[in-house]
Structure formats: structure tokens, C-alpha cells
């Protein structure tokens, strides 16, 4: 609650693009109704048929089924094997469908699919065969075939809420939002208490950027399931879509309080705090994000966070996070990763006025890796601010070394140009900027070049 109060009291200044949780982070889960034993029982149904819509067994097959009925109850596996021997080219679609159901009961889904398809081939308007094969395809995440057969079942008259809801799920899974929304709304009308359909509709609204409706629907769902962290996170995404990061942060804090926050949602929360100019809060969240990382998988995210803190002038927080990185990933980092940490520490030391430490660290980095362009540029920048001729020569030496490293050539050319411009050597600076822009176009540097050209032409 303390954090919520702090959020509400804070001002907000957008500086960092806030990416909503990725689709992978908030994976679309199969509707829970598919695990409902009662629904599975209804899925199989009785072995009887719908006389007006479905094929019938013939007299000979009635005799076969009569002989098998007790075995089907006691040992479906044995019944399936015996019935399979009775299936031939003249068998009715109804008898083949029964064999498909027996295989489904045993969890032999490939066999079940095979016989459902055979039944449909014999009787193309076999409603229940279309429904059952559609549901099996849905379980296999074969959404195209699931849509085809569930849609056909609907055309043949299957309009119950669960069929419509599962059709909605199949369409949402393939990003067909218009069809998904229509199916989910039908399902909700028929089964208004089933959370799966409301959640599916809310996801559809979120995907189609109708954030106001999505937020409202998530409000309803959260009231029903306040401990469901997925709902809080999805609504946080909707708030970000509305441009309301403060509300999104409150939701993400709720997920933290439930003890289910993952690294990605914590990093997003940290970014929000940074945008709100709350580096201490951001630091605490970033540290939490890497706190339980048993591998070095979280290293890139941690370094990114340390850079962001540095860029907003929070050098103390950045330094503290780097110390956390060093302790958390002790013995796991590559030499390159260790040098990156040291480079950021040197930059922070300069920002905090400890230039002696900064230069000592940078020289150590260059000694260990003479191609570390970031350290070379930082050293050049430091010496370029000196009035001593010897230091200026050092600055040129380091920046030209950085320019010779392909990965850092652009960055070094820009820095070199800035160094020359500060000495009023505009012509030379312009030449370097044009070289930099030949490598990469960047509006910020194009504007800087234009400024220098105007200064020369005055």
C-alpha cells in the first residue's frame, strides 16, 4: 500500500517507451472448461444418435453393438479392438463414430481423429463428428482445422455456449479478432457465468486496442478472481494502452504482492518508475527482478536497467545495481560482460565526481581489452576536457583507436566531432559527422550537423 500511495503522489514524465507484456509472457491458455470432467462426459455423449441430423446404425450393426455393450462398459479398450474388426467399407458412419469415441475414451487421440474423419467422409453433415474432431484439433492446437470443424458443427445447429466459446478461442489463437469477438459474445449470452468466455472477450478487446472496454471487463473479472495475477497483468497492459502507466504500476504491484511477479513484469514496473522519475523505487524493483536468477539469463536485463538509471542521472542507483549484478552473477560472467560492468561503473564514478577512480577503471579495462570501444570513447571524452596539450593528444589517440573498431566507429566519429566542435574546429567536425551519417542515419546527428554548418556560414 505504501508503494501505491507513492505512485499516486508522484508526478509523471514520459521518457522511456513502455512495452506491454509480450504475447509470450501472457500466453493464451486453453479454456479451463476443456478439463471439466462433466464437460468431457458430455463431449463423448451417449452412444445414441440424433435421428433427424445424424446417420443411423443398420440392423446388423445393432446386433454387433448389442454384443459389445457390456464390454464397452467394462473394458473400452477390448471393445474398441473388437469393434475395429467389424468395421468395413459398408459400415455406417454411426458405427465408425462410436469407434472414434471408444478410442477417445482411452486417450488414443490419433486413432479417434482417424475414425471421426472416416465418419465425416461417409456422412459430411455428421454434426457430432464435426464437433468432436474439432475439439480434438483444438487440443492439438491445430486451430485452422478446429475452426473448420467447430464452425461446421455450428452451421449444422450446434449453438451451445461452450461450442461458441471454443470457436472464439480458436479464432483468438489465430488473431482473427472479429470472428473471435462474435463467438465470445454469443458464448457469454448463453453462459454468462463462465469466466473463460469473458476472459477471451477481454483479450480480444485488448488485442484490438479497445482499452476502455478491456479495462472495464477486467475490473469485473478481477472482482471475481482477485488472486488471479494474469488478470492483473492483462489489465496493466490495457492501462499502458490507455497511456496510464500509474494505474499499470499499481496492477503490477498487486502481482508482486501475490508473489507471482516474473522478471519481465518486474522490469516493466521498473521502467514505469523510471519514467515517473522514481529511481529509488526503480532500483528496488530491478534488484528484485534479478534477485532469484540462478543463471546469468537476467544479465542483459540488469545491464539495460543500469544503463537506464545512468541515463536519467541516477548514478548512485546505477552503481548499486551494478554491485548487485556483480554479487548475483559472481563466477558466471564472461570477460566481455565483466568489462561492460566495469565500464558502467567508471561512467557512474565520473558522474559522481570521482574521476580518479573512473580513470583507473577505464585504463584497467583498456589494458585487459584494447578493443573495448566504449572504454576508449569514455577515456577520450575525459581527456578532451583537459586544457593540457598532453591530455588532448591522449584524447585524440583513444578516440581514433575507437574509430578503427567497426562496432564503435559511428559512436566514436560522433564523439570526435563533438570534441572538435568544442574547440571550435567546425570544418573538421563537419567532415567527421558526414562520415558518421554515411554509416547510419540519425535525425539527432543530422540536426547537429546542420547547426555546425550554419555556424560555419555565419
C-alpha positions in Angstrom: 0.0 0.0 0.0 2.9 2.3 0.7 4.0 2.0 -2.9 0.6 2.7 -4.2 0.5 5.9 -2.2 3.9 6.9 -3.5 2.6 6.2 -7.0 -0.4 8.3 -6.6 1.6 11.2 -5.2 4.3 11.1 -7.9 4.4 13.3 -11.0 4.7 11.6 -14.3 7.1 12.4 -17.2 7.2 10.0 -20.1 10.7 9.4 -21.2 11.0 5.7 -21.8 8.9 3.7 -24.2 6.9 1.2 -22.2 6.4 -2.1 -23.9 3.4 -4.1 -22.8 3.9 -7.6 -21.8 4.7 -9.8 -24.8 2.3 -12.3 -26.2 4.7 -15.0 -24.9 4.6 -13.6 -21.4 0.8 -13.7 -21.3 0.3 -16.9 -23.2 -3.3 -17.7 -24.3 -4.3 -20.7 -22.2 -6.8 -23.3 -23.3 -10.2 -22.7 -21.7 -10.4 -24.5 -18.4 -13.8 -25.9 -19.4 -11.9 -28.4 -21.5 -10.6 -30.0 -18.3 -14.0 -30.3 -16.8 -14.9 -34.0 -16.3 -18.6 -33.2 -16.7 -17.9 -31.5 -20.0 -15.8 -34.4 -21.2 -18.6 -36.7 -20.4 -21.0 -34.6 -22.4 -18.3 -34.3 -25.1 -18.5 -38.1 -25.6 -22.2 -38.1 -25.1 -24.1 -41.3 -25.1 -23.6 -43.7 -27.9 -27.1 -43.0 -29.2 -27.7 -40.6 -32.1 -29.7 -37.6 -33.1 -32.2 -39.2 -35.6 -33.0 -36.1 -37.5 -29.4 -34.9 -38.1 -27.1 -37.9 -37.8 -26.6 -41.3 -39.5 -28.1 -44.4 -38.0 -26.7 -47.9 -37.5 -28.2 -50.6 -39.5 -29.9 -53.8 -38.2 -26.7 -55.8 -38.5 -24.7 -53.2 -36.6 -27.4 -53.1 -33.9 -26.6 -56.7 -33.3 -22.9 -56.0 -33.1 -23.4 -53.2 -30.6 -25.7 -55.4 -28.6 -22.9 -57.9 -28.2 -20.4 -55.3 -27.3 -22.5 -53.1 -24.9 -21.3 -54.8 -21.7 -17.7 -55.0 -22.9 -17.9 -51.2 -23.7 -18.8 -50.5 -20.1 -16.2 -52.8 -18.5 -13.3 -52.7 -20.9 -13.5 -49.9 -23.6 -10.0 -51.0 -24.9 -11.2 -54.5 -25.7 -14.5 -53.2 -27.1 -12.6 -50.9 -29.5 -10.4 -53.7 -30.7 -13.4 -56.0 -31.3 -15.4 -53.2 -33.0 -12.4 -52.3 -35.2 -12.6 -55.9 -36.6 -16.2 -55.3 -37.6 -15.6 -52.1 -39.5 -15.5 -52.4 -43.3 -16.4 -50.4 -46.4 -20.1 -50.9 -45.8 -20.1 -49.8 -42.2 -22.3 -46.9 -41.3 -20.8 -43.5 -40.3 -22.6 -44.0 -37.0 -20.7 -47.2 -36.1 -17.4 -45.7 -37.2 -18.1 -42.7 -34.9 -18.7 -45.0 -32.0 -15.2 -46.5 -32.6 -13.8 -43.0 -32.6 -15.4 -42.3 -29.2 -14.0 -45.5 -27.8 -10.5 -44.5 -28.8 -11.0 -41.1 -27.3 -12.0 -42.6 -24.0 -8.7 -44.4 -23.9 -6.7 -41.3 -24.8 -5.8 -42.7 -28.2 -6.5 -39.4 -29.9 -4.8 -40.1 -33.3 -7.0 -43.2 -33.7 -10.0 -41.2 -32.5 -9.3 -38.5 -35.2 -8.9 -41.1 -37.9 -12.3 -42.6 -37.3 -14.1 -39.3 -36.8 -12.7 -38.2 -40.2 -13.9 -41.5 -41.7 -17.3 -40.9 -40.3 -17.4 -37.4 -41.8 -16.3 -38.7 -45.1 -19.2 -41.1 -45.1 -21.7 -38.6 -43.8 -20.5 -35.0 -44.4 -23.2 -33.4 -42.3 -22.5 -35.6 -39.2 -22.8 -32.8 -36.6 -21.3 -34.6 -33.6 -18.4 -36.0 -35.6 -17.5 -32.5 -36.7 -17.8 -31.2 -33.1 -15.6 -34.0 -31.7 -12.9 -33.8 -34.3 -12.9 -30.0 -33.9 -12.3 -30.3 -30.2 -9.5 -32.8 -30.7 -7.9 -30.4 -33.2 -8.3 -27.7 -30.6 -6.4 -29.8 -28.0 -3.6 -30.3 -30.6 -3.6 -26.5 -31.2 -4.4 -27.2 -34.8 -6.6 -24.1 -34.8 -7.3 -24.0 -38.6 -8.8 -27.4 -38.6 -10.5 -26.7 -35.2 -12.2 -23.6 -36.7 -13.2 -25.6 -39.8 -15.0 -28.4 -38.0 -16.4 -26.5 -35.0 -17.7 -23.9 -37.4 -19.3 -26.7 -39.4 -20.9 -28.1 -36.3 -22.3 -24.7 -35.6 -23.7 -24.5 -39.1 -25.4 -27.8 -38.5 -27.1 -26.5 -35.4 -24.7 -26.8 -32.5 -25.2 -23.4 -30.9 -24.4 -24.1 -27.2 -22.3 -21.7 -25.2 -19.3 -24.0 -24.9 -19.0 -24.6 -28.6 -19.2 -20.9 -29.3 -16.7 -20.2 -26.6 -14.3 -22.7 -28.0 -14.7 -21.3 -31.5 -13.9 -17.9 -30.1 -10.7 -19.4 -28.5 -9.7 -21.0 -31.9 -10.1 -17.7 -33.7 -8.4 -15.6 -31.0 -5.4 -18.0 -31.2 -5.0 -17.2 -34.9 -5.5 -13.5 -34.4 -8.9 -13.4 -36.2 -10.3 -11.0 -33.7 -13.6 -10.1 -35.4 -14.7 -13.8 -35.6 -13.4 -14.3 -32.0 -15.3 -11.4 -30.6 -18.6 -12.5 -32.3 -18.2 -16.1 -31.0 -17.2 -15.0 -27.4 -20.2 -12.6 -27.2 -22.5 -15.4 -28.3 -20.9 -17.7 -25.7 -21.4 -15.1 -22.9 -25.0 -14.7 -23.8 -25.5 -18.4 -23.4 -23.2 -19.0 -20.5 -22.8 -15.6 -18.7 -21.1 -17.2 -15.7 -18.2 -18.9 -17.5 -15.1 -16.8 -16.8 -13.2 -18.3 -19.8 -15.5 -16.6 -22.3 -15.3 -13.2 -20.6 -11.6 -13.5 -20.4 -11.4 -14.4 -24.1 -13.5 -11.4 -25.0 -11.3 -9.2 -22.8 -8.2 -10.5 -24.5 -9.9 -9.8 -27.9 -10.7 -6.2 -26.8 -7.1 -5.8 -25.6 -5.7 -7.1 -28.9 -7.9 -4.7 -30.9 -6.8 -1.8 -28.8 -10.2 -1.1 -27.3 -8.6 -0.4 -24.0 -11.5 1.3 -22.2 -13.8 -1.7 -22.7 -11.0 -4.1 -21.8 -10.2 -2.3 -18.6 -13.9 -2.3 -17.6 -14.2 -6.0 -18.3 -11.0 -6.8 -16.5 -12.4 -4.9 -13.5 -15.3 -7.3 -13.4 -13.1 -10.3 -13.7 -10.7 -9.2 -11.0 -13.6 -8.7 -8.6 -14.5 -12.3 -9.2 -10.9 -13.6 -9.0 -8.7 -11.1 -7.1 -5.9 -13.6 -6.7 -5.5 -14.2 -10.5 -2.3 -12.5 -11.3 -2.8 -13.0 -15.1 -5.9 -10.7 -14.9 -4.0 -8.0 -13.1 -1.2 -8.2 -15.7 -3.6 -8.1 -18.7 -5.3 -5.1 -17.3 -1.9 -3.5 -16.7 -1.4 -3.9 -20.5 -4.7 -2.2 -21.1 -3.8 0.7 -18.8 -0.5 1.1 -20.8 -2.5 1.2 -23.9 -4.6 4.0 -22.4 -1.4 5.9 -21.6 -2.0 5.4 -17.8 1.3 3.9 -16.5 0.5 4.9 -13.0 -2.5 2.6 -13.0 -0.5 -0.1 -14.7 2.2 0.2 -12.0 -0.5 -0.3 -9.3 -1.6 -3.5 -11.1 2.0 -4.8 -11.4 2.5 -4.1 -7.7 -0.6 -6.1 -7.0 1.0 -9.0 -8.9 4.1 -8.6 -6.7 2.0 -8.7 -3.6 0.5 -12.0 -4.8 4.1 -13.4 -5.0 3.7 -14.3 -8.7 5.7 -11.5 -10.4 8.1 -12.7 -13.1 11.2 -10.9 -14.3 9.6 -9.4 -17.3 6.7 -7.8 -15.3 9.2 -6.5 -12.7 11.4 -4.9 -15.4 8.3 -3.3 -16.9 7.4 -2.0 -13.4 11.0 -0.6 -13.0 10.7 1.2 -16.4 7.5 2.8 -15.3 9.1 4.0 -12.1 12.0 5.4 -14.1 9.5 7.3 -16.3 8.0 8.6 -13.2 11.4 9.9 -12.0 11.4 7.5 -9.1 14.9 5.9 -9.4 15.0 4.5 -5.9 11.7 2.6 -6.5 13.0 1.5 -9.9 16.2 0.2 -8.3 14.4 -1.8 -5.7 12.3 -3.4 -8.5 15.2 -4.1 -10.8 17.1 -5.7 -7.9 14.1 -7.9 -7.2 14.0 -8.8 -10.9 17.4 -10.4 -10.8 17.3 -11.4 -7.1 16.4 -15.1 -7.7 18.2 -15.6 -11.0 20.2 -18.7 -10.6 21.8 -18.4 -14.1 23.2 -15.4 -16.0 20.0 -15.2 -18.1 19.0 -12.0 -16.4 22.3 -10.3 -17.0 21.2 -8.4 -20.2 18.1 -7.0 -18.5 20.2 -6.0 -15.5 22.7 -4.2 -17.6 20.0 -2.5 -19.5 18.4 -1.3 -16.3 21.8 0.0 -15.0 22.2 2.0 -18.2 18.8 3.5 -18.0 19.4 4.6 -14.4 22.6 6.1 -15.6 21.0 7.9 -18.4 18.5 9.7 -16.2 21.3 10.8 -13.9 20.7 8.2 -11.1 24.4 7.3 -10.9 24.2 6.1 -7.3 21.3 3.8 -8.0 23.0 2.6 -11.2 26.2 1.8 -9.1 24.2 -0.1 -6.5 22.5 -2.1 -9.2 25.9 -2.9 -10.7 27.1 -4.1 -7.3 24.1 -6.4 -7.2 24.9 -7.7 -10.7 28.5 -8.5 -9.6 27.4 -10.4 -6.5 24.4 -12.1 -8.1 26.4 -13.3 -11.1 29.8 -13.9 -9.5 31.7 -16.5 -11.4 29.1 -16.7 -14.2 30.0 -13.6 -16.4 32.2 -13.7 -19.4 35.2 -11.4 -19.7 33.3 -9.1 -22.0 30.4 -8.9 -19.6 32.7 -8.1 -16.7 34.3 -5.3 -18.7 30.8 -3.9 -19.5 30.0 -3.8 -15.8 33.4 -2.0 -15.2 32.7 0.5 -18.0 29.4 1.4 -16.5 30.9 1.7 -13.1 33.5 4.1 -14.5 30.9 6.2 -16.1 29.0 6.4 -12.8 32.2 7.3 -10.9 32.7 10.2 -13.3 29.0 11.3 -12.8 29.6 11.3 -9.1 32.8 13.3 -9.4 35.2 10.5 -8.6 37.3 10.9 -11.7 40.4 9.3 -10.2 38.5 6.1 -9.7 36.9 6.4 -13.1 40.2 6.8 -15.0 41.7 3.9 -13.0 38.9 1.6 -14.0 38.9 2.7 -17.7 42.6 2.2 -18.0 42.3 -1.2 -16.5 39.6 -2.1 -19.0 41.7 -1.0 -21.9 44.7 -2.9 -20.5 42.6 -6.0 -20.5 40.9 -5.4 -23.8 42.4 -2.8 -26.2 39.4 -3.1 -28.5 36.8 -2.1 -25.9 35.4 0.8 -27.8 33.1 2.1 -25.0 36.0 2.4 -22.6 38.2 4.1 -25.3 35.5 6.7 -26.0 35.0 7.3 -22.4 38.7 7.9 -21.8 38.9 10.2 -24.9 35.9 12.2 -23.5 37.7 12.6 -20.2 41.0 13.8 -21.6 39.3 16.1 -24.1 38.0 18.2 -21.3 41.6 19.0 -20.1 43.4 22.1 -21.1 46.7 20.3 -21.1 48.2 19.6 -24.6 49.4 16.2 -23.5 45.9 15.2 -22.4 44.4 16.4 -25.7 46.8 14.2 -27.6 45.7 11.3 -25.4 42.1 12.1 -26.2 42.8 12.0 -29.9 44.8 8.8 -29.6 41.9 7.0 -27.7 39.1 8.3 -30.0 41.0 7.3 -33.2 41.5 3.9 -31.7 37.8 3.6 -31.1 37.1 4.8 -34.7 39.2 1.9 -36.0 36.8 -0.6 -34.4 33.9 -1.3 -36.7 31.3 -1.8 -34.0 32.1 1.6 -32.4 33.1 3.6 -35.5 29.9 5.5 -35.7 29.8 6.4 -32.0 33.5 7.4 -32.0 33.1 9.6 -35.0 30.3 11.5 -33.4 32.2 11.9 -30.1 35.3 13.0 -32.0 33.2 15.6 -33.9 31.8 16.9 -30.6 35.4 17.2 -29.2 36.4 19.2 -32.2 33.3 21.4 -32.2 34.0 22.2 -28.5 37.4 23.5 -29.7 35.6 25.5 -32.5 37.1 23.3 -35.2 33.8 23.2 -37.0 35.1 22.2 -40.5 36.8 19.2 -39.2 33.8 18.3 -37.0 31.5 18.5 -40.1 33.7 16.1 -42.0 33.5 13.5 -39.2 29.7 13.9 -38.8 29.2 13.3 -42.5 31.3 10.2 -42.2 29.2 9.1 -39.3 26.0 9.7 -41.2 27.3 7.7 -44.1 27.3 4.7 -41.6 24.0 5.4 -40.0 21.3 8.0 -40.5 20.1 9.5 -37.3 17.9 12.7 -37.1 19.6 13.9 -33.9 23.0 13.9 -35.6 21.6 15.4 -38.8 20.3 18.3 -36.8 23.7 18.7 -35.1 25.4 18.7 -38.5 23.0 21.4 -39.7 23.8 23.5 -36.6 27.5 23.3 -37.3 27.1 24.2 -41.0 25.1 27.2 -40.0 27.8 28.2 -37.6 30.4 28.0 -40.3 28.3 30.0 -42.8 27.7 32.9 -40.5 
